[in-house]
Amino acid sequence: MDTLQVDAISLPIALGLLIMMYPVVAKVRYDRLDTVTRDRRFMVVSLLH
């Protein structure tokens, strides 16, 4: 059994899929990214929270 698998699921593939799906699940609004990233204080609070 490979160490990077749980049952028949490859962990690197599962992790990659989760990373790719995150923006869709989190409903990221790419049209507003420039507005959000302009406010540095808001970005720091969001990343630390």
PDB file of N, H, CA, C and O in Angstrom:
ATOM      1  N   MET A   1       0.845  -1.184   0.000  1.00  0.00           N
ATOM      2  CA  MET A   1       0.000   0.000   0.000  1.00  0.00           C
ATOM      3  C   MET A   1       0.887   1.242   0.000  1.00  0.00           C
ATOM      4  O   MET A   1       1.840   1.333   0.774  1.00  0.00           O
ATOM      5  N   ASP A   2       0.577   2.172  -0.849  1.00  0.00           N
ATOM      6  H   ASP A   2      -0.197   2.098  -1.478  1.00  0.00           H
ATOM      7  CA  ASP A   2       1.335   3.420  -0.947  1.00  0.00           C
ATOM      8  C   ASP A   2       1.028   4.306   0.253  1.00  0.00           C
ATOM      9  O   ASP A   2      -0.108   4.329   0.726  1.00  0.00           O
ATOM     10  N   THR A   3       2.022   5.034   0.750  1.00  0.00           N
ATOM     11  H   THR A   3       2.945   5.015   0.366  1.00  0.00           H
ATOM     12  CA  THR A   3       1.828   5.858   1.939  1.00  0.00           C
ATOM     13  C   THR A   3       1.015   7.115   1.669  1.00  0.00           C
ATOM     14  O   THR A   3       0.529   7.749   2.606  1.00  0.00           O
ATOM     15  N   LEU A   4       0.859   7.486   0.393  1.00  0.00           N
ATOM     16  H   LEU A   4       1.253   6.972  -0.368  1.00  0.00           H
ATOM     17  CA  LEU A   4       0.089   8.685   0.068  1.00  0.00           C
ATOM     18  C   LEU A   4      -1.336   8.354  -0.352  1.00  0.00           C
ATOM     19  O   LEU A   4      -1.955   9.102  -1.109  1.00  0.00           O
ATOM     20  N   GLN A   5      -1.854   7.230   0.141  1.00  0.00           N
ATOM     21  H   GLN A   5      -1.351   6.623   0.755  1.00  0.00           H
ATOM     22  CA  GLN A   5      -3.212   6.826  -0.181  1.00  0.00           C
ATOM     23  C   GLN A   5      -3.955   6.438   1.085  1.00  0.00           C
ATOM     24  O   GLN A   5      -3.381   5.887   2.024  1.00  0.00           O
ATOM     25  N   VAL A   6      -5.238   6.738   1.084  1.00  0.00           N
ATOM     26  H   VAL A   6      -5.704   7.186   0.321  1.00  0.00           H
ATOM     27  CA  VAL A   6      -6.137   6.276   2.126  1.00  0.00           C
ATOM     28  C   VAL A   6      -7.188   5.451   1.409  1.00  0.00           C
ATOM     29  O   VAL A   6      -7.898   5.968   0.547  1.00  0.00           O
ATOM     30  N   ASP A   7      -7.296   4.194   1.748  1.00  0.00           N
ATOM     31  H   ASP A   7      -6.719   3.775   2.449  1.00  0.00           H
ATOM     32  CA  ASP A   7      -8.112   3.221   1.006  1.00  0.00           C
ATOM     33  C   ASP A   7      -7.676   3.260  -0.451  1.00  0.00           C
ATOM     34  O   ASP A   7      -6.546   2.877  -0.754  1.00  0.00           O
ATOM     35  N   ALA A   8      -8.526   3.705  -1.355  1.00  0.00           N
ATOM     36  H   ALA A   8      -9.444   4.016  -1.109  1.00  0.00           H
ATOM     37  CA  ALA A   8      -8.157   3.753  -2.777  1.00  0.00           C
ATOM     38  C   ALA A   8      -8.044   5.190  -3.272  1.00  0.00           C
ATOM     39  O   ALA A   8      -8.043   5.433  -4.479  1.00  0.00           O
ATOM     40  N   ILE A   9      -7.948   6.151  -2.338  1.00  0.00           N
ATOM     41  H   ILE A   9      -7.948   5.954  -1.358  1.00  0.00           H
ATOM     42  CA  ILE A   9      -7.922   7.575  -2.695  1.00  0.00           C
ATOM     43  C   ILE A   9      -6.517   8.115  -2.543  1.00  0.00           C
ATOM     44  O   ILE A   9      -5.909   7.996  -1.479  1.00  0.00           O
ATOM     45  N   SER A  10      -5.996   8.715  -3.616  1.00  0.00           N
ATOM     46  H   SER A  10      -6.489   8.812  -4.480  1.00  0.00           H
ATOM     47  CA  SER A  10      -4.681   9.338  -3.576  1.00  0.00           C
ATOM     48  C   SER A  10      -4.791  10.697  -2.890  1.00  0.00           C
ATOM     49  O   SER A  10      -5.558  11.553  -3.331  1.00  0.00           O
ATOM     50  N   LEU A  11      -4.040  10.899  -1.826  1.00  0.00           N
ATOM     51  H   LEU A  11      -3.417  10.203  -1.467  1.00  0.00           H
ATOM     52  CA  LEU A  11      -4.112  12.154  -1.074  1.00  0.00           C
ATOM     53  C   LEU A  11      -3.695  13.380  -1.894  1.00  0.00           C
ATOM     54  O   LEU A  11      -4.359  14.411  -1.794  1.00  0.00           O
ATOM     55  N   PRO A  12      -2.626  13.317  -2.702  1.00  0.00           N
ATOM     56  CA  PRO A  12      -2.282  14.491  -3.503  1.00  0.00           C
ATOM     57  C   PRO A  12      -3.391  14.890  -4.493  1.00  0.00           C
ATOM     58  O   PRO A  12      -3.642  16.077  -4.705  1.00  0.00           O
ATOM     59  N   ILE A  13      -4.042  13.903  -5.087  1.00  0.00           N
ATOM     60  H   ILE A  13      -3.839  12.939  -4.914  1.00  0.00           H
ATOM     61  CA  ILE A  13      -5.132  14.205  -6.018  1.00  0.00           C
ATOM     62  C   ILE A  13      -6.323  14.787  -5.261  1.00  0.00           C
ATOM     63  O   ILE A  13      -6.934  15.752  -5.722  1.00  0.00           O
ATOM     64  N   ALA A  14      -6.656  14.219  -4.116  1.00  0.00           N
ATOM     65  H   ALA A  14      -6.160  13.436  -3.742  1.00  0.00           H
ATOM     66  CA  ALA A  14      -7.764  14.731  -3.316  1.00  0.00           C
ATOM     67  C   ALA A  14      -7.495  16.168  -2.863  1.00  0.00           C
ATOM     68  O   ALA A  14      -8.387  17.015  -2.906  1.00  0.00           O
ATOM     69  N   LEU A  15      -6.277  16.434  -2.435  1.00  0.00           N
ATOM     70  H   LEU A  15      -5.552  15.746  -2.400  1.00  0.00           H
ATOM     71  CA  LEU A  15      -5.917  17.785  -2.003  1.00  0.00           C
ATOM     72  C   LEU A  15      -5.982  18.769  -3.164  1.00  0.00           C
ATOM     73  O   LEU A  15      -6.475  19.885  -3.007  1.00  0.00           O
ATOM     74  N   GLY A  16      -5.488  18.361  -4.320  1.00  0.00           N
ATOM     75  H   GLY A  16      -5.087  17.454  -4.447  1.00  0.00           H
ATOM     76  CA  GLY A  16      -5.551  19.220  -5.504  1.00  0.00           C
ATOM     77  C   GLY A  16      -6.975  19.544  -5.901  1.00  0.00           C
ATOM     78  O   GLY A  16      -7.278  20.683  -6.257  1.00  0.00           O
ATOM     79  N   LEU A  17      -7.847  18.561  -5.846  1.00  0.00           N
ATOM     80  H   LEU A  17      -7.600  17.636  -5.557  1.00  0.00           H
ATOM     81  CA  LEU A  17      -9.252  18.805  -6.168  1.00  0.00           C
ATOM     82  C   LEU A  17      -9.893  19.769  -5.188  1.00  0.00           C
ATOM     83  O   LEU A  17     -10.667  20.640  -5.586  1.00  0.00           O
ATOM     84  N   LEU A  18      -9.578  19.621  -3.910  1.00  0.00           N
ATOM     85  H   LEU A  18      -8.949  18.913  -3.587  1.00  0.00           H
ATOM     86  CA  LEU A  18     -10.137  20.548  -2.913  1.00  0.00           C
ATOM     87  C   LEU A  18      -9.660  21.978  -3.149  1.00  0.00           C
ATOM     88  O   LEU A  18     -10.439  22.924  -3.027  1.00  0.00           O
ATOM     89  N   ILE A  19      -8.393  22.133  -3.485  1.00  0.00           N
ATOM     90  H   ILE A  19      -7.761  21.365  -3.584  1.00  0.00           H
ATOM     91  CA  ILE A  19      -7.848  23.471  -3.749  1.00  0.00           C
ATOM     92  C   ILE A  19      -8.506  24.075  -4.988  1.00  0.00           C
ATOM     93  O   ILE A  19      -8.805  25.269  -5.011  1.00  0.00           O
ATOM     94  N   MET A  20      -8.731  23.258  -6.016  1.00  0.00           N
ATOM     95  H   MET A  20      -8.488  22.288  -5.997  1.00  0.00           H
ATOM     96  CA  MET A  20      -9.362  23.759  -7.237  1.00  0.00           C
ATOM     97  C   MET A  20     -10.835  24.110  -7.017  1.00  0.00           C
ATOM     98  O   MET A  20     -11.354  25.027  -7.653  1.00  0.00           O
ATOM     99  N   MET A  21     -11.505  23.387  -6.124  1.00  0.00           N
ATOM    100  H   MET A  21     -11.083  22.642  -5.608  1.00  0.00           H
ATOM    101  CA  MET A  21     -12.932  23.620  -5.898  1.00  0.00           C
ATOM    102  C   MET A  21     -13.204  24.738  -4.899  1.00  0.00           C
ATOM    103  O   MET A  21     -14.329  25.236  -4.840  1.00  0.00           O
ATOM    104  N   TYR A  22     -12.221  25.144  -4.122  1.00  0.00           N
ATOM    105  H   TYR A  22     -11.308  24.740  -4.170  1.00  0.00           H
ATOM    106  CA  TYR A  22     -12.443  26.129  -3.067  1.00  0.00           C
ATOM    107  C   TYR A  22     -13.062  27.439  -3.555  1.00  0.00           C
ATOM    108  O   TYR A  22     -14.018  27.907  -2.936  1.00  0.00           O
ATOM    109  N   PRO A  23     -12.569  28.054  -4.630  1.00  0.00           N
ATOM    110  CA  PRO A  23     -13.181  29.310  -5.070  1.00  0.00           C
ATOM    111  C   PRO A  23     -14.661  29.173  -5.430  1.00  0.00           C
ATOM    112  O   PRO A  23     -15.440  30.094  -5.188  1.00  0.00           O
ATOM    113  N   VAL A  24     -15.049  28.060  -5.993  1.00  0.00           N
ATOM    114  H   VAL A  24     -14.416  27.312  -6.190  1.00  0.00           H
ATOM    115  CA  VAL A  24     -16.449  27.843  -6.347  1.00  0.00           C
ATOM    116  C   VAL A  24     -17.297  27.672  -5.093  1.00  0.00           C
ATOM    117  O   VAL A  24     -18.378  28.250  -4.980  1.00  0.00           O
ATOM    118  N   VAL A  25     -16.804  26.884  -4.167  1.00  0.00           N
ATOM    119  H   VAL A  25     -15.927  26.414  -4.259  1.00  0.00           H
ATOM    120  CA  VAL A  25     -17.539  26.634  -2.923  1.00  0.00           C
ATOM    121  C   VAL A  25     -17.634  27.910  -2.081  1.00  0.00           C
ATOM    122  O   VAL A  25     -18.670  28.178  -1.471  1.00  0.00           O
ATOM    123  N   ALA A  26     -16.562  28.691  -2.050  1.00  0.00           N
ATOM    124  H   ALA A  26     -15.721  28.474  -2.546  1.00  0.00           H
ATOM    125  CA  ALA A  26     -16.538  29.922  -1.262  1.00  0.00           C
ATOM    126  C   ALA A  26     -17.197  31.092  -1.991  1.00  0.00           C
ATOM    127  O   ALA A  26     -17.289  32.192  -1.446  1.00  0.00           O
ATOM    128  N   LYS A  27     -17.653  30.856  -3.215  1.00  0.00           N
ATOM    129  H   LYS A  27     -17.578  29.963  -3.657  1.00  0.00           H
ATOM    130  CA  LYS A  27     -18.317  31.881  -4.031  1.00  0.00           C
ATOM    131  C   LYS A  27     -17.443  33.131  -4.175  1.00  0.00           C
ATOM    132  O   LYS A  27     -17.887  34.251  -3.924  1.00  0.00           O
ATOM    133  N   VAL A  28     -16.206  32.913  -4.580  1.00  0.00           N
ATOM    134  H   VAL A  28     -15.845  32.003  -4.784  1.00  0.00           H
ATOM    135  CA  VAL A  28     -15.265  34.017  -4.786  1.00  0.00           C
ATOM    136  C   VAL A  28     -15.774  34.886  -5.932  1.00  0.00           C
ATOM    137  O   VAL A  28     -16.096  34.383  -7.008  1.00  0.00           O
ATOM    138  N   ARG A  29     -15.841  36.178  -5.695  1.00  0.00           N
ATOM    139  H   ARG A  29     -15.579  36.587  -4.821  1.00  0.00           H
ATOM    140  CA  ARG A  29     -16.304  37.122  -6.710  1.00  0.00           C
ATOM    141  C   ARG A  29     -15.086  37.831  -7.287  1.00  0.00           C
ATOM    142  O   ARG A  29     -14.604  38.820  -6.735  1.00  0.00           O
ATOM    143  N   TYR A  30     -14.604  37.311  -8.399  1.00  0.00           N
ATOM    144  H   TYR A  30     -14.996  36.508  -8.848  1.00  0.00           H
ATOM    145  CA  TYR A  30     -13.388  37.825  -9.015  1.00  0.00           C
ATOM    146  C   TYR A  30     -13.548  39.255  -9.505  1.00  0.00           C
ATOM    147  O   TYR A  30     -12.557  39.977  -9.618  1.00  0.00           O
ATOM    148  N   ASP A  31     -14.765  39.680  -9.797  1.00  0.00           N
ATOM    149  H   ASP A  31     -15.570  39.093  -9.705  1.00  0.00           H
ATOM    150  CA  ASP A  31     -14.982  41.048 -10.262  1.00  0.00           C
ATOM    151  C   ASP A  31     -14.766  42.076  -9.150  1.00  0.00           C
ATOM    152  O   ASP A  31     -14.616  43.264  -9.435  1.00  0.00           O
ATOM    153  N   ARG A  32     -14.748  41.638  -7.893  1.00  0.00           N
ATOM    154  H   ARG A  32     -14.869  40.673  -7.661  1.00  0.00           H
ATOM    155  CA  ARG A  32     -14.559  42.570  -6.774  1.00  0.00           C
ATOM    156  C   ARG A  32     -13.197  42.435  -6.113  1.00  0.00           C
ATOM    157  O   ARG A  32     -12.943  43.091  -5.102  1.00  0.00           O
ATOM    158  N   LEU A  33     -12.308  41.600  -6.657  1.00  0.00           N
ATOM    159  H   LEU A  33     -12.513  41.068  -7.478  1.00  0.00           H
ATOM    160  CA  LEU A  33     -11.001  41.393  -6.029  1.00  0.00           C
ATOM    161  C   LEU A  33     -10.187  42.672  -5.913  1.00  0.00           C
ATOM    162  O   LEU A  33      -9.507  42.877  -4.907  1.00  0.00           O
ATOM    163  N   ASP A  34     -10.243  43.536  -6.923  1.00  0.00           N
ATOM    164  H   ASP A  34     -10.796  43.369  -7.739  1.00  0.00           H
ATOM    165  CA  ASP A  34      -9.472  44.779  -6.853  1.00  0.00           C
ATOM    166  C   ASP A  34      -9.943  45.668  -5.712  1.00  0.00           C
ATOM    167  O   ASP A  34      -9.129  46.336  -5.074  1.00  0.00           O
ATOM    168  N   THR A  35     -11.235  45.686  -5.449  1.00  0.00           N
ATOM    169  H   THR A  35     -11.896  45.143  -5.968  1.00  0.00           H
ATOM    170  CA  THR A  35     -11.778  46.499  -4.353  1.00  0.00           C
ATOM    171  C   THR A  35     -11.351  45.935  -3.003  1.00  0.00           C
ATOM    172  O   THR A  35     -10.972  46.685  -2.103  1.00  0.00           O
ATOM    173  N   VAL A  36     -11.412  44.640  -2.867  1.00  0.00           N
ATOM    174  H   VAL A  36     -11.719  44.031  -3.599  1.00  0.00           H
ATOM    175  CA  VAL A  36     -11.076  43.998  -1.588  1.00  0.00           C
ATOM    176  C   VAL A  36      -9.586  44.100  -1.292  1.00  0.00           C
ATOM    177  O   VAL A  36      -9.201  44.399  -0.162  1.00  0.00           O
ATOM    178  N   THR A  37      -8.752  43.858  -2.284  1.00  0.00           N
ATOM    179  H   THR A  37      -9.065  43.616  -3.203  1.00  0.00           H
ATOM    180  CA  THR A  37      -7.310  43.869  -2.040  1.00  0.00           C
ATOM    181  C   THR A  37      -6.755  45.279  -1.863  1.00  0.00           C
ATOM    182  O   THR A  37      -5.622  45.443  -1.409  1.00  0.00           O
ATOM    183  N   ARG A  38      -7.521  46.277  -2.207  1.00  0.00           N
ATOM    184  H   ARG A  38      -8.441  46.144  -2.576  1.00  0.00           H
ATOM    185  CA  ARG A  38      -7.070  47.656  -2.032  1.00  0.00           C
ATOM    186  C   ARG A  38      -6.984  48.027  -0.550  1.00  0.00           C
ATOM    187  O   ARG A  38      -6.125  48.820  -0.164  1.00  0.00           O
ATOM    188  N   ASP A  39      -7.854  47.469   0.275  1.00  0.00           N
ATOM    189  H   ASP A  39      -8.552  46.825  -0.038  1.00  0.00           H
ATOM    190  CA  ASP A  39      -7.895  47.778   1.710  1.00  0.00           C
ATOM    191  C   ASP A  39      -6.985  46.803   2.461  1.00  0.00           C
ATOM    192  O   ASP A  39      -7.387  45.676   2.750  1.00  0.00           O
ATOM    193  N   ARG A  40      -5.767  47.230   2.776  1.00  0.00           N
ATOM    194  H   ARG A  40      -5.440  48.146   2.541  1.00  0.00           H
ATOM    195  CA  ARG A  40      -4.756  46.353   3.403  1.00  0.00           C
ATOM    196  C   ARG A  40      -5.198  45.876   4.790  1.00  0.00           C
ATOM    197  O   ARG A  40      -4.973  44.719   5.144  1.00  0.00           O
ATOM    198  N   ARG A  41      -5.820  46.753   5.572  1.00  0.00           N
ATOM    199  H   ARG A  41      -6.003  47.694   5.284  1.00  0.00           H
ATOM    200  CA  ARG A  41      -6.234  46.382   6.917  1.00  0.00           C
ATOM    201  C   ARG A  41      -7.282  45.265   6.866  1.00  0.00           C
ATOM    202  O   ARG A  41      -7.238  44.323   7.657  1.00  0.00           O
ATOM    203  N   PHE A  42      -8.212  45.382   5.937  1.00  0.00           N
ATOM    204  H   PHE A  42      -8.248  46.147   5.295  1.00  0.00           H
ATOM    205  CA  PHE A  42      -9.239  44.363   5.770  1.00  0.00           C
ATOM    206  C   PHE A  42      -8.616  43.033   5.368  1.00  0.00           C
ATOM    207  O   PHE A  42      -9.036  41.981   5.849  1.00  0.00           O
ATOM    208  N   MET A  43      -7.613  43.072   4.486  1.00  0.00           N
ATOM    209  H   MET A  43      -7.271  43.927   4.095  1.00  0.00           H
ATOM    210  CA  MET A  43      -6.946  41.849   4.049  1.00  0.00           C
ATOM    211  C   MET A  43      -6.243  41.162   5.209  1.00  0.00           C
ATOM    212  O   MET A  43      -6.338  39.944   5.354  1.00  0.00           O
ATOM    213  N   VAL A  44      -5.545  41.921   6.029  1.00  0.00           N
ATOM    214  H   VAL A  44      -5.468  42.911   5.910  1.00  0.00           H
ATOM    215  CA  VAL A  44      -4.818  41.348   7.170  1.00  0.00           C
ATOM    216  C   VAL A  44      -5.795  40.719   8.148  1.00  0.00           C
ATOM    217  O   VAL A  44      -5.573  39.602   8.616  1.00  0.00           O
ATOM    218  N   VAL A  45      -6.874  41.426   8.462  1.00  0.00           N
ATOM    219  H   VAL A  45      -7.054  42.333   8.083  1.00  0.00           H
ATOM    220  CA  VAL A  45      -7.866  40.896   9.401  1.00  0.00           C
ATOM    221  C   VAL A  45      -8.508  39.634   8.843  1.00  0.00           C
ATOM    222  O   VAL A  45      -8.720  38.671   9.581  1.00  0.00           O
ATOM    223  N   SER A  46      -8.818  39.624   7.553  1.00  0.00           N
ATOM    224  H   SER A  46      -8.646  40.405   6.953  1.00  0.00           H
ATOM    225  CA  SER A  46      -9.445  38.455   6.920  1.00  0.00           C
ATOM    226  C   SER A  46      -8.519  37.245   6.936  1.00  0.00           C
ATOM    227  O   SER A  46      -8.963  36.130   7.211  1.00  0.00           O
ATOM    228  N   LEU A  47      -7.241  37.453   6.646  1.00  0.00           N
ATOM    229  H   LEU A  47      -6.880  38.359   6.423  1.00  0.00           H
ATOM    230  CA  LEU A  47      -6.301  36.341   6.599  1.00  0.00           C
ATOM    231  C   LEU A  47      -5.979  35.785   7.989  1.00  0.00           C
ATOM    232  O   LEU A  47      -5.715  34.592   8.136  1.00  0.00           O
ATOM    233  N   LEU A  48      -6.000  36.645   9.000  1.00  0.00           N
ATOM    234  H   LEU A  48      -6.214  37.614   8.880  1.00  0.00           H
ATOM    235  CA  LEU A  48      -5.671  36.210  10.355  1.00  0.00           C
ATOM    236  C   LEU A  48      -6.877  35.612  11.087  1.00  0.00           C
ATOM    237  O   LEU A  48      -6.712  34.857  12.045  1.00  0.00           O
ATOM    238  N   HIS A  49      -8.046  35.939  10.649  1.00  0.00           N
ATOM    239  H   HIS A  49      -8.180  36.552   9.871  1.00  0.00           H
ATOM    240  CA  HIS A  49      -9.256  35.464  11.326  1.00  0.00           C
ATOM    241  C   HIS A  49      -9.512  34.092  10.928  1.00  0.00           C
ATOM    242  O   HIS A  49     -10.486  33.490  11.380  1.00  0.00           O
TER     243      HIS A  49
END
